[in-house]
Amino acid sequence: MESLADAGNGNYHYIDTLNEARKVLDDEMVSTLYVIAKDVKLQIEFNPAVVAEYRLIGYENRMLRREDFANDRVDSGDMGAGHRVTAMYEIALKGSGGERVEPLRYGANDTPSVADAAELAFLRIRYKRPADEQSRLLEWPVAAAAIKYDIASASPSFRFAAAVAGFGQMLRGAAYTGSLGYGEVAQLAATAKGPDYYGYRSEFVKLVGLARGLSEGERRSSRAAVAR
């Protein structure tokens, strides 16, 4: 379904509950049917004076080469009215001790190209209007002052998105999540539910609890098998 949707600039959904059906066929119907921007591309450049390392979480099948960003002949995703997309990066600030990659012996010059540490990154977005074939460019600097050094001070939406991203990585093997566990994910999401009028975020917390129970059950079964 995903491959077909990508090839035809469409959408796909997995509907397993009445609540999910309402979300897809009612709440999000307008964003599915009415395209307001096509070939939307996002590019972010991190300031090496502030950021030592970064990685994009997810979107492996949407990655573009750097030279394709300004190439209007390269196809990308479409966005409908009211549609929102969240791209998450894990970053290690310079001198923070959170770096994971060993420094290169013969790497490029370490002198930052942007010496001004007031900027964290520079964001570029390209898109085409539905009837256009030439893209438009939007650009914004991201201020380093926007950095929150304690996740508790971040917005509920950010904290909930971080919980979802952590959960997704755990389901894929947890190669980069460190000591993060299902309990921490559930707690982070539960404290960031906000109003949650339709119960979508509460449903996610229940899903994390189910995954935690299955994981602990598998460990108990493994220990019992070893003991026998």
Rosetta constraint file for C-alpha pairs under 8 A:
AtomPair CA 1 CA 5 HARMONIC 6.09 0.50
AtomPair CA 1 CA 12 HARMONIC 6.23 0.50
AtomPair CA 2 CA 6 HARMONIC 6.07 0.50
AtomPair CA 2 CA 11 HARMONIC 7.79 0.50
AtomPair CA 2 CA 12 HARMONIC 6.41 0.50
AtomPair CA 3 CA 7 HARMONIC 6.13 0.50
AtomPair CA 4 CA 8 HARMONIC 6.18 0.50
AtomPair CA 4 CA 10 HARMONIC 7.72 0.50
AtomPair CA 5 CA 9 HARMONIC 5.69 0.50
AtomPair CA 5 CA 10 HARMONIC 4.37 0.50
AtomPair CA 5 CA 11 HARMONIC 5.22 0.50
AtomPair CA 5 CA 12 HARMONIC 6.21 0.50
AtomPair CA 6 CA 10 HARMONIC 6.33 0.50
AtomPair CA 6 CA 11 HARMONIC 7.69 0.50
AtomPair CA 6 CA 77 HARMONIC 7.70 0.50
AtomPair CA 9 CA 77 HARMONIC 6.61 0.50
AtomPair CA 9 CA 78 HARMONIC 6.57 0.50
AtomPair CA 11 CA 32 HARMONIC 6.98 0.50
AtomPair CA 13 CA 24 HARMONIC 7.41 0.50
AtomPair CA 15 CA 20 HARMONIC 5.65 0.50
AtomPair CA 15 CA 21 HARMONIC 5.79 0.50
AtomPair CA 16 CA 20 HARMONIC 6.66 0.50
AtomPair CA 16 CA 21 HARMONIC 7.62 0.50
AtomPair CA 17 CA 21 HARMONIC 6.34 0.50
AtomPair CA 18 CA 22 HARMONIC 6.29 0.50
AtomPair CA 19 CA 23 HARMONIC 6.31 0.50
AtomPair CA 19 CA 198 HARMONIC 7.88 0.50
AtomPair CA 20 CA 24 HARMONIC 6.21 0.50
AtomPair CA 21 CA 25 HARMONIC 5.73 0.50
AtomPair CA 21 CA 26 HARMONIC 7.70 0.50
AtomPair CA 22 CA 26 HARMONIC 5.14 0.50
AtomPair CA 22 CA 27 HARMONIC 6.58 0.50
AtomPair CA 23 CA 27 HARMONIC 4.89 0.50
AtomPair CA 23 CA 28 HARMONIC 6.09 0.50
AtomPair CA 24 CA 28 HARMONIC 5.17 0.50
AtomPair CA 24 CA 29 HARMONIC 6.22 0.50
AtomPair CA 25 CA 29 HARMONIC 5.22 0.50
AtomPair CA 28 CA 32 HARMONIC 6.44 0.50
AtomPair CA 28 CA 83 HARMONIC 7.87 0.50
AtomPair CA 29 CA 33 HARMONIC 6.28 0.50
AtomPair CA 30 CA 34 HARMONIC 5.87 0.50
AtomPair CA 30 CA 80 HARMONIC 7.14 0.50
AtomPair CA 30 CA 81 HARMONIC 6.20 0.50
AtomPair CA 30 CA 82 HARMONIC 7.41 0.50
AtomPair CA 31 CA 35 HARMONIC 7.05 0.50
AtomPair CA 31 CA 79 HARMONIC 7.24 0.50
AtomPair CA 31 CA 80 HARMONIC 4.06 0.50
AtomPair CA 31 CA 81 HARMONIC 4.48 0.50
AtomPair CA 31 CA 82 HARMONIC 5.46 0.50
AtomPair CA 31 CA 83 HARMONIC 5.21 0.50
AtomPair CA 32 CA 80 HARMONIC 5.75 0.50
AtomPair CA 32 CA 81 HARMONIC 7.78 0.50
AtomPair CA 32 CA 83 HARMONIC 7.98 0.50
AtomPair CA 33 CA 80 HARMONIC 6.89 0.50
AtomPair CA 34 CA 80 HARMONIC 5.18 0.50
AtomPair CA 34 CA 81 HARMONIC 5.91 0.50
AtomPair CA 35 CA 78 HARMONIC 6.73 0.50
AtomPair CA 35 CA 79 HARMONIC 5.65 0.50
AtomPair CA 35 CA 80 HARMONIC 4.03 0.50
AtomPair CA 35 CA 81 HARMONIC 6.31 0.50
AtomPair CA 35 CA 130 HARMONIC 6.88 0.50
AtomPair CA 36 CA 78 HARMONIC 7.91 0.50
AtomPair CA 36 CA 79 HARMONIC 6.17 0.50
AtomPair CA 36 CA 80 HARMONIC 5.25 0.50
AtomPair CA 36 CA 81 HARMONIC 5.90 0.50
AtomPair CA 36 CA 129 HARMONIC 6.46 0.50
AtomPair CA 36 CA 130 HARMONIC 6.06 0.50
AtomPair CA 37 CA 78 HARMONIC 5.80 0.50
AtomPair CA 37 CA 79 HARMONIC 5.29 0.50
AtomPair CA 37 CA 80 HARMONIC 6.82 0.50
AtomPair CA 37 CA 127 HARMONIC 6.02 0.50
AtomPair CA 37 CA 128 HARMONIC 5.57 0.50
AtomPair CA 37 CA 129 HARMONIC 5.05 0.50
AtomPair CA 37 CA 130 HARMONIC 5.77 0.50
AtomPair CA 38 CA 76 HARMONIC 7.39 0.50
AtomPair CA 38 CA 77 HARMONIC 6.33 0.50
AtomPair CA 38 CA 78 HARMONIC 4.12 0.50
AtomPair CA 38 CA 79 HARMONIC 6.23 0.50
AtomPair CA 38 CA 127 HARMONIC 5.96 0.50
AtomPair CA 38 CA 128 HARMONIC 5.19 0.50
AtomPair CA 38 CA 129 HARMONIC 6.32 0.50
AtomPair CA 38 CA 130 HARMONIC 6.02 0.50
AtomPair CA 39 CA 75 HARMONIC 5.75 0.50
AtomPair CA 39 CA 76 HARMONIC 4.19 0.50
AtomPair CA 39 CA 77 HARMONIC 4.97 0.50
AtomPair CA 39 CA 78 HARMONIC 5.45 0.50
AtomPair CA 39 CA 126 HARMONIC 7.68 0.50
AtomPair CA 39 CA 127 HARMONIC 5.57 0.50
AtomPair CA 39 CA 128 HARMONIC 6.17 0.50
AtomPair CA 40 CA 76 HARMONIC 5.92 0.50
AtomPair CA 40 CA 77 HARMONIC 5.50 0.50
AtomPair CA 40 CA 78 HARMONIC 5.94 0.50
AtomPair CA 40 CA 79 HARMONIC 7.25 0.50
AtomPair CA 40 CA 125 HARMONIC 7.16 0.50
AtomPair CA 40 CA 126 HARMONIC 5.66 0.50
AtomPair CA 40 CA 127 HARMONIC 4.39 0.50
AtomPair CA 40 CA 128 HARMONIC 7.04 0.50
AtomPair CA 41 CA 69 HARMONIC 6.68 0.50
AtomPair CA 41 CA 76 HARMONIC 6.57 0.50
AtomPair CA 41 CA 77 HARMONIC 7.46 0.50
AtomPair CA 41 CA 125 HARMONIC 5.64 0.50
AtomPair CA 41 CA 126 HARMONIC 5.12 0.50
AtomPair CA 41 CA 127 HARMONIC 6.44 0.50
AtomPair CA 42 CA 69 HARMONIC 7.89 0.50
AtomPair CA 42 CA 123 HARMONIC 7.50 0.50
AtomPair CA 42 CA 124 HARMONIC 5.95 0.50
AtomPair CA 42 CA 125 HARMONIC 4.67 0.50
AtomPair CA 42 CA 126 HARMONIC 6.62 0.50
AtomPair CA 43 CA 69 HARMONIC 7.37 0.50
AtomPair CA 43 CA 123 HARMONIC 6.03 0.50
AtomPair CA 43 CA 124 HARMONIC 5.13 0.50
AtomPair CA 43 CA 125 HARMONIC 6.34 0.50
AtomPair CA 44 CA 121 HARMONIC 6.71 0.50
AtomPair CA 44 CA 122 HARMONIC 5.68 0.50
AtomPair CA 44 CA 123 HARMONIC 4.53 0.50
AtomPair CA 44 CA 124 HARMONIC 6.14 0.50
AtomPair CA 45 CA 121 HARMONIC 5.47 0.50
AtomPair CA 45 CA 122 HARMONIC 5.19 0.50
AtomPair CA 45 CA 123 HARMONIC 6.53 0.50
AtomPair CA 46 CA 50 HARMONIC 7.85 0.50
AtomPair CA 46 CA 51 HARMONIC 6.35 0.50
AtomPair CA 46 CA 120 HARMONIC 6.19 0.50
AtomPair CA 46 CA 121 HARMONIC 4.18 0.50
AtomPair CA 46 CA 122 HARMONIC 6.46 0.50
AtomPair CA 47 CA 51 HARMONIC 5.92 0.50
AtomPair CA 47 CA 112 HARMONIC 7.55 0.50
AtomPair CA 47 CA 113 HARMONIC 7.82 0.50
AtomPair CA 47 CA 114 HARMONIC 6.22 0.50
AtomPair CA 47 CA 117 HARMONIC 7.60 0.50
AtomPair CA 47 CA 119 HARMONIC 6.69 0.50
AtomPair CA 47 CA 120 HARMONIC 5.51 0.50
AtomPair CA 47 CA 121 HARMONIC 5.17 0.50
AtomPair CA 47 CA 122 HARMONIC 7.64 0.50
AtomPair CA 48 CA 52 HARMONIC 6.17 0.50
AtomPair CA 48 CA 94 HARMONIC 7.96 0.50
AtomPair CA 48 CA 112 HARMONIC 5.20 0.50
AtomPair CA 48 CA 113 HARMONIC 7.06 0.50
AtomPair CA 48 CA 114 HARMONIC 6.94 0.50
AtomPair CA 49 CA 94 HARMONIC 7.18 0.50
AtomPair CA 49 CA 112 HARMONIC 5.26 0.50
AtomPair CA 49 CA 113 HARMONIC 7.78 0.50
AtomPair CA 49 CA 114 HARMONIC 6.46 0.50
AtomPair CA 49 CA 115 HARMONIC 5.89 0.50
AtomPair CA 49 CA 116 HARMONIC 7.20 0.50
AtomPair CA 49 CA 117 HARMONIC 5.81 0.50
AtomPair CA 50 CA 93 HARMONIC 5.79 0.50
AtomPair CA 50 CA 94 HARMONIC 5.39 0.50
AtomPair CA 50 CA 117 HARMONIC 5.94 0.50
AtomPair CA 50 CA 119 HARMONIC 7.82 0.50
AtomPair CA 50 CA 120 HARMONIC 6.15 0.50
AtomPair CA 50 CA 144 HARMONIC 7.98 0.50
AtomPair CA 51 CA 91 HARMONIC 6.74 0.50
AtomPair CA 51 CA 92 HARMONIC 5.98 0.50
AtomPair CA 51 CA 93 HARMONIC 4.43 0.50
AtomPair CA 51 CA 94 HARMONIC 5.14 0.50
AtomPair CA 51 CA 120 HARMONIC 7.22 0.50
AtomPair CA 52 CA 91 HARMONIC 7.53 0.50
AtomPair CA 52 CA 92 HARMONIC 5.62 0.50
AtomPair CA 52 CA 93 HARMONIC 5.40 0.50
AtomPair CA 52 CA 94 HARMONIC 4.64 0.50
AtomPair CA 52 CA 95 HARMONIC 7.77 0.50
AtomPair CA 52 CA 99 HARMONIC 7.00 0.50
AtomPair CA 53 CA 91 HARMONIC 5.59 0.50
AtomPair CA 53 CA 92 HARMONIC 5.11 0.50
AtomPair CA 53 CA 93 HARMONIC 7.13 0.50
AtomPair CA 53 CA 94 HARMONIC 7.95 0.50
AtomPair CA 53 CA 99 HARMONIC 6.48 0.50
AtomPair CA 53 CA 100 HARMONIC 7.90 0.50
AtomPair CA 53 CA 101 HARMONIC 7.74 0.50
AtomPair CA 54 CA 89 HARMONIC 6.49 0.50
AtomPair CA 54 CA 90 HARMONIC 5.49 0.50
AtomPair CA 54 CA 91 HARMONIC 4.19 0.50
AtomPair CA 54 CA 92 HARMONIC 6.30 0.50
AtomPair CA 55 CA 89 HARMONIC 5.48 0.50
AtomPair CA 55 CA 90 HARMONIC 5.41 0.50
AtomPair CA 55 CA 91 HARMONIC 6.62 0.50
AtomPair CA 56 CA 87 HARMONIC 7.62 0.50
AtomPair CA 56 CA 88 HARMONIC 6.17 0.50
AtomPair CA 56 CA 89 HARMONIC 4.52 0.50
AtomPair CA 56 CA 90 HARMONIC 6.56 0.50
AtomPair CA 57 CA 87 HARMONIC 7.54 0.50
AtomPair CA 57 CA 88 HARMONIC 5.69 0.50
AtomPair CA 57 CA 89 HARMONIC 5.70 0.50
AtomPair CA 57 CA 90 HARMONIC 7.07 0.50
AtomPair CA 57 CA 165 HARMONIC 7.41 0.50
AtomPair CA 58 CA 88 HARMONIC 8.00 0.50
AtomPair CA 59 CA 63 HARMONIC 6.40 0.50
AtomPair CA 62 CA 76 HARMONIC 7.79 0.50
AtomPair CA 64 CA 68 HARMONIC 6.21 0.50
AtomPair CA 64 CA 69 HARMONIC 7.02 0.50
AtomPair CA 65 CA 69 HARMONIC 7.09 0.50
AtomPair CA 67 CA 71 HARMONIC 7.08 0.50
AtomPair CA 68 CA 72 HARMONIC 7.90 0.50
AtomPair CA 68 CA 74 HARMONIC 6.38 0.50
AtomPair CA 69 CA 126 HARMONIC 7.67 0.50
AtomPair CA 70 CA 126 HARMONIC 7.72 0.50
AtomPair CA 72 CA 133 HARMONIC 7.35 0.50
AtomPair CA 72 CA 134 HARMONIC 6.39 0.50
AtomPair CA 72 CA 135 HARMONIC 6.40 0.50
AtomPair CA 79 CA 83 HARMONIC 5.99 0.50
AtomPair CA 79 CA 84 HARMONIC 7.86 0.50
AtomPair CA 88 CA 165 HARMONIC 7.95 0.50
AtomPair CA 92 CA 96 HARMONIC 6.74 0.50
AtomPair CA 92 CA 97 HARMONIC 7.79 0.50
AtomPair CA 92 CA 98 HARMONIC 5.36 0.50
AtomPair CA 92 CA 99 HARMONIC 5.62 0.50
AtomPair CA 93 CA 98 HARMONIC 7.28 0.50
AtomPair CA 93 CA 99 HARMONIC 7.89 0.50
AtomPair CA 103 CA 107 HARMONIC 7.79 0.50
AtomPair CA 117 CA 144 HARMONIC 7.10 0.50
AtomPair CA 118 CA 143 HARMONIC 5.99 0.50
AtomPair CA 118 CA 144 HARMONIC 5.28 0.50
AtomPair CA 118 CA 145 HARMONIC 7.14 0.50
AtomPair CA 119 CA 141 HARMONIC 6.61 0.50
AtomPair CA 119 CA 142 HARMONIC 5.81 0.50
AtomPair CA 119 CA 143 HARMONIC 4.50 0.50
AtomPair CA 119 CA 144 HARMONIC 4.89 0.50
AtomPair CA 119 CA 145 HARMONIC 7.99 0.50
AtomPair CA 120 CA 141 HARMONIC 7.75 0.50
AtomPair CA 120 CA 142 HARMONIC 5.52 0.50
AtomPair CA 120 CA 143 HARMONIC 5.38 0.50
AtomPair CA 120 CA 144 HARMONIC 4.40 0.50
AtomPair CA 121 CA 141 HARMONIC 6.07 0.50
AtomPair CA 121 CA 142 HARMONIC 5.07 0.50
AtomPair CA 121 CA 143 HARMONIC 7.17 0.50
AtomPair CA 121 CA 144 HARMONIC 7.82 0.50
AtomPair CA 122 CA 139 HARMONIC 7.35 0.50
AtomPair CA 122 CA 140 HARMONIC 5.96 0.50
AtomPair CA 122 CA 141 HARMONIC 4.39 0.50
AtomPair CA 122 CA 142 HARMONIC 5.72 0.50
AtomPair CA 123 CA 139 HARMONIC 5.66 0.50
AtomPair CA 123 CA 140 HARMONIC 5.24 0.50
AtomPair CA 123 CA 141 HARMONIC 6.07 0.50
AtomPair CA 123 CA 142 HARMONIC 7.05 0.50
AtomPair CA 124 CA 137 HARMONIC 6.99 0.50
AtomPair CA 124 CA 138 HARMONIC 5.70 0.50
AtomPair CA 124 CA 139 HARMONIC 4.56 0.50
AtomPair CA 124 CA 140 HARMONIC 6.67 0.50
AtomPair CA 125 CA 137 HARMONIC 5.83 0.50
AtomPair CA 125 CA 138 HARMONIC 5.13 0.50
AtomPair CA 125 CA 139 HARMONIC 6.47 0.50
AtomPair CA 126 CA 135 HARMONIC 6.01 0.50
AtomPair CA 126 CA 136 HARMONIC 5.48 0.50
AtomPair CA 126 CA 137 HARMONIC 4.68 0.50
AtomPair CA 126 CA 138 HARMONIC 6.37 0.50
AtomPair CA 127 CA 135 HARMONIC 5.11 0.50
AtomPair CA 127 CA 136 HARMONIC 5.48 0.50
AtomPair CA 127 CA 137 HARMONIC 6.93 0.50
AtomPair CA 128 CA 132 HARMONIC 5.76 0.50
AtomPair CA 128 CA 133 HARMONIC 6.56 0.50
AtomPair CA 128 CA 134 HARMONIC 6.22 0.50
AtomPair CA 128 CA 135 HARMONIC 4.48 0.50
AtomPair CA 128 CA 136 HARMONIC 6.10 0.50
AtomPair CA 129 CA 133 HARMONIC 7.88 0.50
AtomPair CA 129 CA 135 HARMONIC 7.60 0.50
AtomPair CA 142 CA 146 HARMONIC 7.49 0.50
AtomPair CA 143 CA 147 HARMONIC 7.98 0.50
AtomPair CA 148 CA 153 HARMONIC 6.60 0.50
AtomPair CA 148 CA 154 HARMONIC 6.37 0.50
AtomPair CA 149 CA 153 HARMONIC 7.94 0.50
AtomPair CA 150 CA 154 HARMONIC 7.25 0.50
AtomPair CA 151 CA 159 HARMONIC 6.97 0.50
AtomPair CA 152 CA 159 HARMONIC 7.89 0.50
AtomPair CA 154 CA 158 HARMONIC 6.33 0.50
AtomPair CA 154 CA 159 HARMONIC 6.47 0.50
AtomPair CA 155 CA 159 HARMONIC 6.31 0.50
AtomPair CA 156 CA 160 HARMONIC 6.04 0.50
AtomPair CA 156 CA 191 HARMONIC 7.81 0.50
AtomPair CA 156 CA 192 HARMONIC 4.52 0.50
AtomPair CA 156 CA 193 HARMONIC 6.90 0.50
AtomPair CA 156 CA 194 HARMONIC 6.63 0.50
AtomPair CA 157 CA 161 HARMONIC 6.08 0.50
AtomPair CA 157 CA 192 HARMONIC 6.79 0.50
AtomPair CA 157 CA 193 HARMONIC 7.96 0.50
AtomPair CA 158 CA 162 HARMONIC 6.11 0.50
AtomPair CA 159 CA 163 HARMONIC 6.30 0.50
AtomPair CA 159 CA 188 HARMONIC 6.67 0.50
AtomPair CA 159 CA 189 HARMONIC 6.91 0.50
AtomPair CA 159 CA 192 HARMONIC 6.07 0.50
AtomPair CA 160 CA 164 HARMONIC 6.35 0.50
AtomPair CA 160 CA 188 HARMONIC 6.79 0.50
AtomPair CA 160 CA 189 HARMONIC 4.94 0.50
AtomPair CA 160 CA 192 HARMONIC 5.41 0.50
AtomPair CA 160 CA 193 HARMONIC 6.92 0.50
AtomPair CA 161 CA 165 HARMONIC 6.15 0.50
AtomPair CA 162 CA 166 HARMONIC 6.08 0.50
AtomPair CA 163 CA 167 HARMONIC 6.12 0.50
AtomPair CA 163 CA 185 HARMONIC 5.16 0.50
AtomPair CA 163 CA 186 HARMONIC 7.41 0.50
AtomPair CA 163 CA 188 HARMONIC 6.07 0.50
AtomPair CA 163 CA 189 HARMONIC 5.58 0.50
AtomPair CA 164 CA 168 HARMONIC 6.17 0.50
AtomPair CA 164 CA 185 HARMONIC 7.72 0.50
AtomPair CA 164 CA 189 HARMONIC 7.72 0.50
AtomPair CA 165 CA 169 HARMONIC 6.33 0.50
AtomPair CA 166 CA 170 HARMONIC 6.26 0.50
AtomPair CA 166 CA 177 HARMONIC 6.96 0.50
AtomPair CA 166 CA 180 HARMONIC 7.74 0.50
AtomPair CA 166 CA 185 HARMONIC 6.86 0.50
AtomPair CA 167 CA 171 HARMONIC 6.35 0.50
AtomPair CA 167 CA 182 HARMONIC 7.29 0.50
AtomPair CA 167 CA 185 HARMONIC 6.56 0.50
AtomPair CA 167 CA 208 HARMONIC 7.42 0.50
AtomPair CA 168 CA 172 HARMONIC 6.53 0.50
AtomPair CA 169 CA 173 HARMONIC 6.49 0.50
AtomPair CA 169 CA 174 HARMONIC 5.20 0.50
AtomPair CA 169 CA 175 HARMONIC 7.53 0.50
AtomPair CA 169 CA 176 HARMONIC 7.73 0.50
AtomPair CA 169 CA 177 HARMONIC 7.15 0.50
AtomPair CA 170 CA 174 HARMONIC 4.15 0.50
AtomPair CA 170 CA 175 HARMONIC 7.81 0.50
AtomPair CA 170 CA 177 HARMONIC 7.16 0.50
AtomPair CA 174 CA 178 HARMONIC 7.43 0.50
AtomPair CA 180 CA 184 HARMONIC 6.41 0.50
AtomPair CA 180 CA 185 HARMONIC 7.38 0.50
AtomPair CA 181 CA 185 HARMONIC 6.42 0.50
AtomPair CA 182 CA 186 HARMONIC 6.06 0.50
AtomPair CA 182 CA 208 HARMONIC 6.46 0.50
AtomPair CA 182 CA 209 HARMONIC 7.34 0.50
AtomPair CA 182 CA 211 HARMONIC 7.66 0.50
AtomPair CA 182 CA 212 HARMONIC 5.64 0.50
AtomPair CA 183 CA 187 HARMONIC 6.15 0.50
AtomPair CA 183 CA 209 HARMONIC 7.90 0.50
AtomPair CA 183 CA 212 HARMONIC 7.49 0.50
AtomPair CA 184 CA 188 HARMONIC 6.06 0.50
AtomPair CA 185 CA 189 HARMONIC 6.16 0.50
AtomPair CA 185 CA 208 HARMONIC 7.45 0.50
AtomPair CA 186 CA 190 HARMONIC 5.92 0.50
AtomPair CA 186 CA 205 HARMONIC 5.57 0.50
AtomPair CA 186 CA 208 HARMONIC 6.05 0.50
AtomPair CA 186 CA 209 HARMONIC 6.96 0.50
AtomPair CA 187 CA 191 HARMONIC 6.22 0.50
AtomPair CA 188 CA 192 HARMONIC 6.45 0.50
AtomPair CA 189 CA 193 HARMONIC 6.27 0.50
AtomPair CA 189 CA 201 HARMONIC 7.59 0.50
AtomPair CA 189 CA 205 HARMONIC 6.42 0.50
AtomPair CA 190 CA 201 HARMONIC 7.99 0.50
AtomPair CA 190 CA 202 HARMONIC 7.32 0.50
AtomPair CA 190 CA 205 HARMONIC 6.38 0.50
AtomPair CA 193 CA 201 HARMONIC 5.71 0.50
AtomPair CA 193 CA 202 HARMONIC 6.95 0.50
AtomPair CA 196 CA 200 HARMONIC 6.64 0.50
AtomPair CA 196 CA 201 HARMONIC 6.27 0.50
AtomPair CA 196 CA 202 HARMONIC 7.41 0.50
AtomPair CA 199 CA 203 HARMONIC 6.14 0.50
AtomPair CA 200 CA 204 HARMONIC 6.50 0.50
AtomPair CA 201 CA 205 HARMONIC 6.48 0.50
AtomPair CA 202 CA 206 HARMONIC 6.42 0.50
AtomPair CA 203 CA 207 HARMONIC 6.27 0.50
AtomPair CA 204 CA 208 HARMONIC 6.31 0.50
AtomPair CA 205 CA 209 HARMONIC 6.36 0.50
AtomPair CA 206 CA 210 HARMONIC 6.23 0.50
AtomPair CA 207 CA 211 HARMONIC 6.28 0.50
AtomPair CA 208 CA 212 HARMONIC 6.11 0.50
AtomPair CA 209 CA 213 HARMONIC 6.17 0.50
AtomPair CA 210 CA 214 HARMONIC 6.25 0.50
AtomPair CA 211 CA 215 HARMONIC 6.09 0.50
AtomPair CA 212 CA 216 HARMONIC 6.16 0.50
AtomPair CA 213 CA 217 HARMONIC 6.01 0.50
AtomPair CA 214 CA 218 HARMONIC 6.20 0.50
AtomPair CA 215 CA 219 HARMONIC 6.41 0.50
AtomPair CA 216 CA 220 HARMONIC 6.22 0.50
AtomPair CA 217 CA 221 HARMONIC 6.19 0.50
AtomPair CA 218 CA 222 HARMONIC 6.16 0.50
AtomPair CA 219 CA 223 HARMONIC 6.22 0.50
AtomPair CA 220 CA 224 HARMONIC 6.12 0.50
AtomPair CA 221 CA 225 HARMONIC 6.14 0.50
AtomPair CA 222 CA 226 HARMONIC 6.29 0.50
AtomPair CA 223 CA 227 HARMONIC 6.14 0.50
AtomPair CA 224 CA 228 HARMONIC 6.30 0.50
